[in-house]
Amino acid sequence: MTSPTTRNFSEPQQVLEFPLGRGEVLVLDDASVLRMTLQPGWRWSQHLKPSIGMPLCQAPHFQHMVSGRVAGVMADGTEFEFGPGDVSILPPGHDLWVVGDEPAVIVDWGGAHIWGRSLEEVARFIVI
C-alpha cells in the first residue's frame, strides 16, 4: 500500500533560473510538477532558445494559468492565448511569450521533466 505524498513550492527539489524567469520543480514519487514565473518581456525564442538549441519549445504542457497572460504560436502558425484560470494542453513545437505588464504564473504537470533543459538532455526524453 502506498502512502500520500506531499510537497510545497516553498521547498522545491529543483530551481531553474533563466533570463526573466524562474521554474520550481516538485518531484512526487514518479510524477513532477513545475511552477513557472515569467516576467513581462519574457519570450521563449528570445530567452531560452539560445541556451537550449532548439528553434521551438519541445516540451509538452498540461498546465494551469494561475495569473498573468501568455500568447504563442505553433510551428504550423496556429496562434493561442491563455489567461488566469485557463487549463490547457500545449503540444511540442511552440513559441510562447508574456502578454502585458503582469508576470505570468503557470503550474505545469506535462512538461516538468524536460522544461528548460538543453537539446542533449531533452533528447533523452523524446521518443521518435
N, C-alpha and C positions, 0 to 999 in steps of 0.2 A: 504494500500500500504506500502510495506517495503522500508527502506532506505538502501543505500550501507553501508557496514561495512568494516572498515579497521583497521589493527593492524600492528605493526612493531616489528621485532625481537629485536630491541634495547630496547624495553619495554615489555618483556614477562609477562604474567599473572602468570606463574609458572616456577620455575627453579629447575631442578633435577640435583644435584651434586652426582657423584659416582666416584669410582676409575678410573682414566684415561679417564674420560668423563664428558660430560655436556649435558643436554637436556633443551631446552627452548620451552615452550608451549604457543601458542596463542589461545585464545578462541574467535570465531566469531559467535555470536548467538548460534545455536545448533551444530556448527562444531568446530573442533580443529585441529591444525597442530603443529607438533613437529620438531624442528631443533636439530639434534644430532651432536655433535662434539666429535669424538672418537680418542684418541691419539694412536700413534704406540704402539703396545704391548697389546692393549685392546682386550679382548675376553669375550663374554657374559658368557660362562660357568665358567670362572675364576673370573670375576669381578662383576657380578650381581647375578648369581645362588645362592651363599651363603646367600645373603640378601633377595632374593625373595622366595627361597624354591622350585623351580621347576627345573627339570633336563634340560629343553629346554625352549626357549622363546615361550610364548603362545600368543604373540601379533601378529595380522595380520598386514602386512605393505603394503601400496601403496605409493611408495617412489621414490624420485628423488635423484640420487647420484650427488651432486654438485662438490665434489673434493675428491681426495684420492681413495683408493680401499679397498673393503672388500671381504672376501670369507666366505663360510659357508657350512654347511651340514645339510640336513633334517633328521628327525628321521628314514626315510627309507634308508638312506645312499646316497641319491642324493646330489651331490656337486654342488656349484654355485659360481660365482664371478661377482661382479658389479664394474664398473668404472665410471669416470666422464661422465655425460650426460645420463647415463642409467636411465630409468624409469622402475620400476619392481613392481610386486605383489609377496609378500613373505608370504606364509601361516604360521599359527602357527606350532610350533614343529620344531624349528631350533636352531642351534648354529651359531654364527657369530663372525668374528674377523677381525681386521685391517691388511691389507697386505702392507708391505713396511714401509718406513720411513716418510710418509706424513700423517697428520691427515685426517681422513675421515669425510666429512660433508654431512649429509643426511637430506633431508626435507621429512617428512612422514605425509601423510594425513590419513593413515589407522589405525595405532595403537596408535595414540597420547593419546587417552583416557585411555589406560591401560599400556603403556610402562613404565617400571621401577617400577611398583607397587608390593607390596607383594602378596603372594598367596591368602591371605584373601581378599585383595582389588580386585584382578583380578577375583576371583570367582563371584563377583557381576556382572561382565560384560560378562562372558562366559555362553552361553546357551547350555545345554547338551541335 
